[in-house]
Amino acid sequence: MRRFILGNRAFLTSLFFVVMMQLLVAFSTYCISKLAQSVAHGSLNVGYLFGFVGSLVGVFIPAYLGSIYFERATFDALLRYHDDFERHFLGKACHYHDGNLTQNAKALLSQEAKLTLDDTLLTIYDLTSLIFNVGFNLFVIAWVIDGRILWGYAVGFVLALGVVWLFKNRLSTSATVAQNTRLSVLSALSYAWDNIIIFNTYNHTRHRHKVNDSLAAAKRAVVRAKLIHHVSANLGMLSLMSSALGVTAWLFWQHHHNIAMLAVLVATLPRQIQMLQMCEAIIAYQANLMALSARVDGLLGIFKTPKISLANFIQSDKILVKQTGRVFDLTKLLDNPPRTGRITLVGDNGVGKSCVLLTIKERLYAKSYYLPAKHELCFDNNFGSTGQRLMSEIDELTHDDTPYFCLMNGTLI
């Protein structure tokens, strides 16, 4: 998570403007408090009035700049994740035929990564704004009214965070389960096109069952995660309110004969109510951060996929060279690859012909080119029949700086 935050300049810049925005909000609180004191003493301080109005108008500038840099940061974070994904899996052809890994990787890259990273950055962005808003305003109110009000909020926050911490394991577990079930839904939906368009009753029925089952499981998991999140946040908020409002009520009782102090308390009471609402959001975000941490771990977990050995899937003595009828010698070819000619591999299904091609691709790396029969490789022309696309792809390759090894459909050219 640190890489997507501390290494994201646009996001750090957006947080800077958030802090500037909350400083202006705190200045408005100070001005309205001093303005209330001046009115209570029978005068109207115009300077504080203009300061209050000016701060409310000026706050829109850092708010706008913060939102602009935040939007940039979300795409920068996604690019960083894509780069990490590429850095980890680039050239590891051994994973090409791993169906489960392929579906999870597609779901993570195309949807889950963007969703999780956006939610994470937005939570931190909003949480930073709320913390500085409450902190600056609370400091101003304590400075103008009574420093003991800080103790009420401090004790309340400690109690609230303690309550949320008690739910830590449940929050993380429920978030992980919800993410896994969501990935299952995305995986099931990725097969929708063929099953719906072709409409073979047998396949369509199985597809519908898979989609319905995965959606039902995801619905249960998400509802449970939301329930745990709200219960922990609400219990924490009750702990904070009992402490903060208790101190404020005590201050009203203690100064009920002091008109000037009562005027300040009344003038700042709406801001205190607003601060309590923000405190509720902070506690909710604190619970949300624990869940998001589990989701980010899920994003990064795919990078822990171990490299597999394709040799375990190759039955060397059962793969023959069609031109000579001899057993194909993979080691000899890798040690001394031919520069010209054609080699056609033959053998029964399942003896590892495709794994041989993937092994060659992995070992020769950029010096070879692997063209599967069915693929999603990027070409300029993606139209026409299967045969037309294949001919177009080969023609496109011949006009490019194509490596001298071309691996396709079980044939080494």
N, C-alpha and C positions, 0 to 999 in steps of 0.2 A: 504493500500500500504506500510505503514511503516514496518509492520510485515515482508513482503517479502523482504525488503531492509535492514533495520537496524538490523534485527535478522538473516540475512543471512551472515555468516562469510565468506564463499567462495566469495560472491559478494563484500564485503568490501575489501577483500584481492585483488581481481582483480582491484578495483578502486585505491588501493595503488600503484600497478604496473603501472597503467595508469599515475598516477601523476609522478612517477619516469621516465617513458618514455618521458613525455612532458618536464621534467626538462632537459633531455639530448638534446632534440630538441632545447630548448631555448639556451642551451650552444653552440650548433652549430651555431645558429644565432649570438650570441655574438662573436664567433671566426671569422666568415666570415666578420662581421662588422669591427672588429679590423684588420683583414688581409687586407681589402680594404683600411683602413686608412694608414697602413704601406706601401702598394704599392703606394698610392698617394704621400707619402713622400719620395719615391725613395728607399725603402728597402722591404725585404720580411721576415716577422717574421715567422720562421719555427715552433715555438711553437704553434701559433694560427692555422697554417696549420694542424699540427698533432692533435690538439684539435678538429678541425672541422671534420677531417676524423674519428678520434676515436669515437666521439659522434655519428656519423651516423652509425658506425658499432655496437657500444654498445647498441643502442636503440632497437635492435632486441631481446635482452635478456628479458627486462621487457615486451615487446610486446608479446612474446611467453608465459611467465608466466601469464600475464593478461588474455590471451585468454583461457588458460587451466582452470584457476579458474573460469572464466566466464561460461564455459560449465558446470562445477560442480554446479555453482550457479543456473542455470536454472532448473536442476533436483531437487535441494534442495527446490526451490520455489514451484515446482509442488507437491512435497511431503508434504510441509507445507499446501498447499491448500487442498490436499486430507485428511490430518489429521484434518484440520478444518471442512471439510465436514463430516467426520466420527464423530467428536466430537458433531456436531450439530444434525445429523440425526440418530445416532446409537440407535437402539432399538425403534425408533418412527414408529411402524408398522402402525399407523393410516394413514400414507401417502402412503401406499403400492398401493392402488387402484386409486390414483390420476394420471390419464393418462398424463395430461399436465405437471404436476410437474415431473413425471418420465422421459418424453422425454427431457425436458429442462435440468434436472439434468444429464442425460446421455450425452447430447451434451456438456454441460459445462465441465464435468469431462474428457470425452474422447478426446475432440478436442479444444474447446474454451479456457479452462483454460491454456493449454500448449501454445497455440498461443498468448493469451493476455499477459501472464506472460513473455514469451520470448521477445515479442515486447517491453514490459515495461522495462525489465532489459537491453535490447539492446539499447533502447533509452537513458536511464540514463547513461549507459556505454559510448556510443558514445558522448553524450552531455558533460559528465565529461571530456573526452579526448579533445574535441573541446574547451571547456571553458578554461582549463588549457593551451592548446596549444596557443590559442589567447592571454590569459592573460600573460603568461610568455614571449612570443615573443614580445608582444606589450611593455611590461615593458623594455625589453632589447633594443628594437629599440628606445624607448623614452629616455632611459638612454644614449645611444650612440649618437643619433641624436639631438632630441629636445623634451623636456617634454611636449610641447604643443600638440604633436600629440595624447597624451592620451585624451585630451578634444574632439578631433574630433570623436574618437571612442566612448567615453563615451556618448556624446550627441546623436550620431547615434544610439547607443544601446537603449537608453531611448526612442527615437522616434520609433524605430522598435518594441520594446516590447509593447509600447503604442498602436501601430496599431494592433498588434496581440491580445492584451487584448480587443480591441473593438469587435473582432470576437469570444470572449470566449463562449458566450451562443450558438451561431450558431455552433461552433466547437463541443461543448458537446452534443447538441441535435442531430446533424447529426451523430455523432459517436454512440450514443445510438440507434438510429433508424437502423443504419447499422448493429450493433451487433444483435439486435432483429430479423432483417430479415435474417441474417446469421444463427441464431439458428433455424428459421423456415425452412430454406433449409435443415439443418442437420436433423431436425425432420422428414421432408418429405422423405428424402433419407433413413432414417432408416427403412422404410417400403418397400424398394425396393425389397428385396430378395423374400418374399412370393408372392408379386404381379407379379414379373417377372417370377419366376420359375413355379408357378402354372398356371399362365396366364388364369385366368377367365376374359373374355373380359370386363365385367362390372367393376370389381375391378381394372383391369389394366388401363382402360380408366380414371377412377377417380384418380388413382395414378398419371398418366401422367399429368393430369390437375393440380393436387396439386403441383407437382414438377415444372412444367412450370411457374405457377403463383408465387410460392415462389422464384424461380430463377429470374424472371423478377423484382419482388419487391426488391430483394437483389441487383440486378445490378443497379437499379435506386438509391437506398440508398447509395451504395458504391461510385458511380460516383459523387453524390452530395457532399458526405463527402470529397472526394478528391478535388473537385473543390473549396470548401470553404477553405480547408487546403492550397492549392496552392495560392489562391488569397491573403489570409492573410499573408502568408510567403513572397510572392513576393513584396507586398506593403511595408512590413516591411524592406525588403532588400533594396529597393529603397531609403528609408529614411536613412538607415545606410550608403549606398554608397555615397549619396550626401554630408554627413557630413565628413566622413573619407577621401574620395578622395579630397574633397575641401581643407582640411588642408594640405594634402600631396602636392597638386599642389601649394599651397601658399609657402610651404617650398622650393620647387624647384625654384620658382620665387625669393624668398628672398635670396637664396644662389647661384644664377646663376654665380656669380663671384668667388666663393670659390670652387676650384677644389677638395680639400680633402673632403669637405662636399658633393659635387655632386657625388663623387666616392662612398661614403657610401650610399647615397640615391639610386643610381643606383644599387649597390650591394644588398641592402635590398628590392628593389622594387618587385622582384619576390616573396619574402617571404610575402610582404604586400598583393600582389594579392592573394597568397595562403590563407592568413589570412582572406581576404574578402570572399573567397569561403567558408572557414570554418564558418565565421560569418553567411553566408547565410544558412548553414546547422544548425547552432545553432538556428536561428530564426525559421527554418522549424521544428526542434525538439521541440521548445517551443510550437508551435501550435499543434504538435503531442502529447505532454504531456497532453494537455487539453483533447484531444480526448481519449487518453489512460486512463486518470483518469475516464472518463465516462464508459469505458469498464471494468475497474477494479471494479467500483461500481456495474456494472452488474453482475460480478462474485460473489461479496459479497452479492448482493441483495437476493440471494436464501437463505442465512442464516437468513433472516428476515421472512421466511415462518412461519406463526403461527401454533401452534399445533391445530388440529381439534379434536372434540369429536365424537368418533364412536357411542356413545349412541344415537345420533340423527338419525342414520341410522338403528337402531335395533328395530324391532317390537317384543318385548319380548313375547307377548301373542300368537304369531303366529309361534313360534319356539318350536317344540316338541322333546322329547326324544323318539326315536323309540322303545327302549327296554321296556319302561313303559307307553308310550302314554301320559305322563304328560308334562305340560309346562316346558321348560328348565329354571332353576333358576341360572342365571349367577352369581349373588352376592353370593349365597350360595357356589358355586363351588370355587370362588376366595377366600372366607374366609376359607374354609376347603376342599382343593383339595384332591380327592381320590388318593391313592397310586397304586391301581390296578384296572383292569376292562376296559371295553370299553363303550363309550357313542357315539351313532350315532344321529346326529341332522338332523331333517327333517323339511321341510317347503317349501312354495311356493317360486319361484324366486323373489328376491328383498326384502325379509323380514329381511335380515341382518345376514344370517348364516356365511358368510365369515367375516363380521365385528365382530361377536362373537369370532371367532378364532383369529382375529387380536388383539382384546381386551385382550383375555387370554394371548396371546404372549407378549403383551406390559406390562401387569401387572406381569406375572411370569418371564419375562425377560429371563435370561440365564438358568432358570430351565425348560424351555419348548423348543420345536423344532417345527417350522412351515415349512411344505413342501407343497408348492402350486402345483397345477396340471401342470402349465406351469411356468417355472422359469429359472433363470440364475445363480443359486447357484453353488458354486465351489465344484465339486466332482472329484475323481480320474478317474472315467470312464464316458465319455460323448458320448459313442457310443451305437449303437443298436436301436431297436424300442422304442416307448414310454413306452410300458410295460416292456421291458427288462431294460431300464434305471431306471424305478421306482424300480424294484426288486433289481437291483444292488445298488441303492442309499440306500434302506432300509437295505440291507445286509451290506453295508459299515458303516451305522450308528450303527448297532448292535455290530460291532467290535470296536466301539469308546466309549468314556465315554458319552453316550447319556443320556440326562435328562429324567426323568420318564414321562414327558408329551410330546406326539408327536401329533401334529395337522396336519391333511392332508385331503384334498378333502372333507371337510365338516364333517370329522370324528375325534373325540377326543379319542385317544387310551391311 
